Amino acid sequence: MFKHLHGGNLEKAIKKYGISSDEIIDFSANINPLGFSPKTKEAIIKNLDRLSHYPDPECKEAKKEISHYFKIDYENIVLGNGSTELIYLIVQTLKPKKVLILIPTFYEYEKASNNYNASIKFYKLIERQEFSISINEIISHLAGIDLVFLCNPNNPTGTFFHREEILILVKEIQRRKIFLVLDEAFIDLHEKESFVREVKNYDYLIVLRSLTKFYGLPGLRIGFGAGSPKLIKELEIQKIPWSVNYLAQIAVREILQDEKFISKSKSFLLEEKEFLYRGLSNIERLKVYKPSANFVFIKLLGSISSEKLQDQLGRKGILIRDCSNFRGLEKGKFIRVAVRTRKENIKLLKEIKSIL
């Protein structure tokens, strides 16, 4: 059985390397290094007493805030315990017989499909083509497919499709009555490219958004899906009651109103993304792929393996993502690092240079 582990496992790192959490710099998880909005923290503390009550199962106030911020209708929104819950919910509800997944990509598409007995057609992105693919190439593989998972920007490769390209695919899946799950978990730095407002025009399009990565709240687990009112109703029927806790619902309302924090985070991440990309590109024996999100995808060209580099950096308190267990990638050759603060990025560059 194919085994997959995610990044961001601090407890495992603490136990393995015998260091405290304060000594760890986590480049393995793609989370906003600025943390989360101070206003959100104040609201969470203020509402702690409400934990003795059940959360709103319909997430009405959170949905209203998402509707206002993303300019989509209330009826087009479903909230989940992270967008990952919604991946499983979609497959459970739609019951596709055959799913198309471009690899390497986020593993939970595969696991959810397997959990509900869907047959999977994997299409491998080619390294010599920089892991890019044309929309027409995807369309050529749609025969017999019921549902397509597409991560944009893709995790871990950073492959990115612009709106005009996605539109071609969306029109085609609509014509063929094939569902497209467009996972935009990392699109925050390209908000104008998002397709979230287009769901009102297409019955077979589902857009997923994370509200934890860019907003620095992975521990609260919150994300949403956008789709046609009919599809959203079907998802809500199948959804587990109270899966979105009270504090997560409070956080949604606060983070989307904190325009200052959102603007600061975007400027910060764009600047540090370029700094880290340029710094890594200047290190010999690394092939660095141009990032389209708040992480950088890298191939190791020397003799050191990704596992060994991960271990040596881990002993110095630096966690990176070994991509060996992404289906479709050569084992031992690829890593992914998140964008962090300038001081932390400089430390990563220094330590990688030292090891290589």
ZADO-428050 format. One record per residue (C-alpha): z, y, x. Coordinates in nm, 3 decimals. Last residue first. Example, Ala and Ser with C-alpha at 12.3 -4.5 7.8 and 13.67 -1.06 7.14 Angstrom:
! ZADO-428050
0.714;-0.106;1.367
0.780;-0.450;1.230
END
This chain:
! ZADO-428050
0.020;2.058;2.595
0.398;2.065;2.564
0.446;2.420;2.700
0.156;2.559;2.500
0.301;2.402;2.183
0.642;2.552;2.263
0.510;2.904;2.320
0.292;2.902;2.010
0.581;2.779;1.794
0.815;3.044;1.937
0.559;3.318;1.870
0.526;3.199;1.509
0.904;3.209;1.470
0.929;3.567;1.594
0.631;3.676;1.384
0.770;3.514;1.069
0.619;3.192;0.928
0.273;3.058;0.849
0.284;2.683;0.787
0.161;2.428;1.039
-0.068;2.133;0.974
-0.141;1.851;1.220
-0.437;1.624;1.291
-0.524;1.359;1.550
-0.275;1.073;1.526
-0.451;0.886;1.247
-0.803;1.000;1.164
-0.796;1.170;0.824
-0.929;1.030;0.494
-0.596;0.948;0.331
-0.331;1.191;0.455
-0.074;0.980;0.636
-0.169;1.100;0.983
-0.125;1.466;0.885
0.183;1.526;1.103
0.337;1.837;0.947
0.539;2.052;1.187
0.915;2.090;1.232
1.056;2.297;1.519
1.416;2.235;1.628
1.333;2.164;1.992
1.364;1.790;1.937
1.126;1.835;1.646
0.866;1.986;1.878
0.866;1.669;2.088
0.860;1.447;1.778
0.575;1.632;1.607
0.376;1.630;1.931
0.433;1.255;1.962
0.326;1.189;1.602
0.022;1.415;1.633
-0.087;1.218;1.937
-0.118;1.360;2.288
-0.441;1.269;2.469
-0.613;1.602;2.413
-0.827;1.730;2.125
-0.554;1.773;1.865
-0.705;1.889;1.535
-0.542;2.177;1.347
-0.499;2.299;0.988
-0.322;2.634;0.946
-0.097;2.730;0.655
-0.047;3.030;0.425
-0.392;2.992;0.268
-0.758;3.033;0.367
-0.707;2.928;0.728
-0.986;2.906;0.988
-0.971;2.557;1.136
-0.813;2.527;1.482
-0.945;2.278;1.736
-0.669;2.245;1.995
-0.706;2.117;2.352
-0.670;2.466;2.499
-0.455;2.721;2.318
-0.634;3.045;2.230
-0.714;2.927;1.877
-0.341;2.877;1.814
-0.271;3.244;1.884
-0.565;3.366;1.676
-0.460;3.153;1.377
-0.095;3.255;1.410
-0.180;3.627;1.415
-0.430;3.592;1.129
-0.179;3.413;0.908
0.090;3.662;1.012
-0.110;3.956;0.877
-0.213;3.787;0.552
0.141;3.656;0.501
0.304;3.998;0.543
0.058;4.182;0.319
0.094;3.920;0.045
0.473;3.908;0.073
0.512;4.286;0.058
0.296;4.308;-0.256
0.491;4.031;-0.429
0.827;4.180;-0.326
0.733;4.526;-0.455
0.589;4.387;-0.778
0.917;4.219;-0.873
0.830;4.152;-1.237
0.674;3.811;-1.167
0.980;3.704;-0.970
1.226;3.795;-1.246
1.079;3.621;-1.551
0.994;3.310;-1.354
1.342;3.298;-1.201
1.512;3.293;-1.543
1.302;2.991;-1.642
1.393;2.818;-1.316
1.759;2.898;-1.379
1.744;2.735;-1.724
1.587;2.408;-1.612
1.226;2.306;-1.674
1.216;1.936;-1.771
1.409;2.017;-2.091
1.224;1.757;-2.299
0.977;1.528;-2.113
0.616;1.628;-2.186
0.393;1.407;-2.402
0.379;1.641;-2.703
0.351;1.946;-2.474
0.046;1.797;-2.304
-0.135;1.745;-2.636
-0.052;2.102;-2.743
-0.184;2.235;-2.411
-0.510;2.044;-2.461
-0.569;2.198;-2.804
-0.471;2.548;-2.685
-0.727;2.520;-2.400
-0.585;2.509;-2.050
-0.338;2.670;-1.812
-0.076;2.474;-1.622
0.251;2.606;-1.491
0.489;2.569;-1.201
0.862;2.555;-1.138
1.080;2.341;-0.914
1.404;2.528;-0.834
1.428;2.406;-0.474
1.073;2.516;-0.394
1.159;2.882;-0.464
0.983;3.098;-0.202
0.750;3.289;-0.434
0.437;3.183;-0.246
0.547;2.819;-0.265
0.757;2.805;-0.585
0.553;2.938;-0.875
0.274;2.684;-0.839
-0.040;2.717;-1.046
-0.251;2.447;-1.210
-0.581;2.520;-1.386
-0.713;2.279;-1.650
-1.080;2.299;-1.750
-1.233;2.072;-2.014
-1.228;2.302;-2.316
-1.376;2.601;-2.134
-1.375;2.970;-2.230
-1.001;3.023;-2.276
-0.946;2.851;-1.942
-1.120;3.138;-1.762
-0.808;3.345;-1.694
-0.671;3.085;-1.449
-0.990;3.070;-1.246
-0.842;3.242;-0.942
-1.072;3.420;-0.696
-0.910;3.761;-0.755
-0.575;3.607;-0.656
-0.695;3.516;-0.307
-0.363;3.526;-0.118
-0.198;3.353;-0.416
-0.451;3.066;-0.410
-0.216;2.804;-0.262
-0.114;2.605;-0.573
-0.458;2.657;-0.728
-0.511;2.299;-0.845
-0.827;2.281;-1.055
-0.797;1.977;-1.281
-1.149;1.924;-1.414
-1.198;1.715;-1.729
-1.542;1.566;-1.792
-1.725;1.660;-2.111
-2.067;1.648;-1.938
-2.157;2.005;-2.029
-1.805;2.128;-1.962
-1.803;1.945;-1.627
-2.129;2.121;-1.538
-2.014;2.466;-1.642
-1.693;2.423;-1.439
-1.886;2.305;-1.133
-2.117;2.608;-1.128
-1.819;2.837;-1.194
-1.636;2.693;-0.894
-1.914;2.817;-0.666
-1.919;3.168;-0.813
-1.541;3.184;-0.789
-1.523;3.103;-0.417
-1.448;2.755;-0.286
-1.197;2.702;-0.005
-1.132;2.423;0.246
-0.784;2.482;0.390
-0.778;2.130;0.536
-0.428;2.025;0.422
-0.424;2.103;0.127
-0.740;2.245;-0.026
-0.766;2.607;-0.130
-0.855;2.508;-0.400
-0.741;2.152;-0.478
-0.993;1.966;-0.694
-0.901;1.669;-0.912
-1.185;1.540;-1.130
-1.148;1.349;-1.459
-1.364;1.112;-1.663
-1.613;1.002;-1.395
-1.901;0.763;-1.473
-2.155;0.980;-1.292
-1.978;1.279;-1.134
-2.080;1.212;-0.773
-2.388;1.440;-0.763
-2.170;1.722;-0.901
-1.953;1.711;-0.589
-2.262;1.744;-0.369
-2.382;2.034;-0.586
-2.050;2.209;-0.522
-2.120;2.194;-0.151
-1.874;2.031;0.087
-1.651;2.149;0.369
-1.438;1.929;0.595
-1.572;2.121;0.898
-1.907;1.944;0.847
-1.838;1.723;1.150
-1.508;1.629;0.985
-1.672;1.498;0.667
-1.487;1.522;0.336
-1.437;1.172;0.196
-1.512;1.113;-0.171
-1.259;0.876;-0.325
-1.342;0.716;-0.659
-1.018;0.615;-0.830
-0.973;0.370;-1.118
-0.700;0.487;-1.353
-0.404;0.258;-1.407
-0.151;0.522;-1.516
0.061;0.509;-1.201
-0.253;0.481;-0.988
-0.384;0.813;-1.118
-0.046;0.980;-1.060
-0.032;0.843;-0.705
-0.383;0.957;-0.620
-0.337;1.310;-0.749
0.009;1.313;-0.585
-0.144;1.277;-0.238
-0.262;1.636;-0.194
-0.599;1.622;-0.014
-0.804;1.438;0.248
-1.000;1.343;0.047
-1.196;1.454;-0.260
-1.063;1.277;-0.570
-1.278;1.156;-0.862
-1.096;0.975;-1.143
-1.212;0.682;-1.357
-1.056;0.550;-1.677
-0.886;0.876;-1.770
-0.570;0.851;-1.982
-0.574;1.216;-2.095
-0.199;1.239;-2.163
-0.060;1.032;-1.875
-0.313;1.182;-1.632
-0.220;1.536;-1.739
0.154;1.466;-1.734
0.137;1.326;-1.381
-0.035;1.639;-1.249
0.197;1.850;-1.466
0.507;1.719;-1.292
0.348;1.819;-0.961
0.301;2.179;-1.084
0.678;2.215;-1.042
0.912;2.097;-1.315
0.650;2.205;-1.564
0.537;2.491;-1.784
0.247;2.480;-2.031
0.029;2.783;-2.103
-0.289;2.848;-2.305
-0.103;2.927;-2.628
0.065;3.226;-2.462
-0.275;3.381;-2.392
-0.373;3.470;-2.036
-0.330;3.800;-1.853
-0.168;3.649;-1.542
0.137;3.879;-1.558
0.166;3.908;-1.937
0.109;3.541;-2.017
0.335;3.437;-1.732
0.610;3.664;-1.869
0.562;3.533;-2.223
0.569;3.174;-2.095
0.901;3.239;-1.921
1.046;3.384;-2.241
0.931;3.089;-2.453
1.027;2.803;-2.221
0.974;2.560;-2.515
1.271;2.340;-2.426
1.495;2.651;-2.396
1.761;2.547;-2.146
2.069;2.358;-2.264
2.401;2.540;-2.227
2.682;2.507;-1.970
2.440;2.643;-1.710
2.460;2.981;-1.887
2.754;3.079;-1.668
2.518;3.095;-1.370
2.325;3.381;-1.530
2.429;3.672;-1.305
2.385;3.461;-0.992
2.028;3.371;-1.094
1.948;3.732;-1.187
2.075;3.865;-0.853
1.874;3.603;-0.662
1.560;3.694;-0.857
1.608;4.060;-0.773
1.636;3.967;-0.406
1.290;3.801;-0.434
1.256;3.470;-0.255
1.242;3.365;0.108
1.051;3.586;0.348
0.911;3.268;0.508
0.706;3.201;0.188
0.679;2.821;0.174
0.411;2.593;0.316
0.637;2.308;0.433
0.605;2.155;0.782
0.659;2.479;0.976
1.036;2.448;0.927
1.237;2.627;1.194
1.557;2.427;1.241
1.869;2.541;1.425
2.047;2.662;1.111
1.987;2.323;0.949
2.199;2.160;1.218
2.065;1.932;1.490
2.098;1.558;1.548
1.726;1.501;1.582
1.681;1.223;1.325
1.965;1.316;1.088
1.877;1.686;1.073
1.507;1.601;1.044
1.565;1.363;0.750
1.779;1.621;0.572
1.515;1.890;0.629
1.234;1.705;0.452
0.989;1.995;0.417
0.668;1.796;0.454
0.555;1.520;0.221
0.543;1.145;0.276
0.258;0.910;0.196
0.230;0.533;0.216
-0.089;0.349;0.125
0.000;0.000;0.000
END
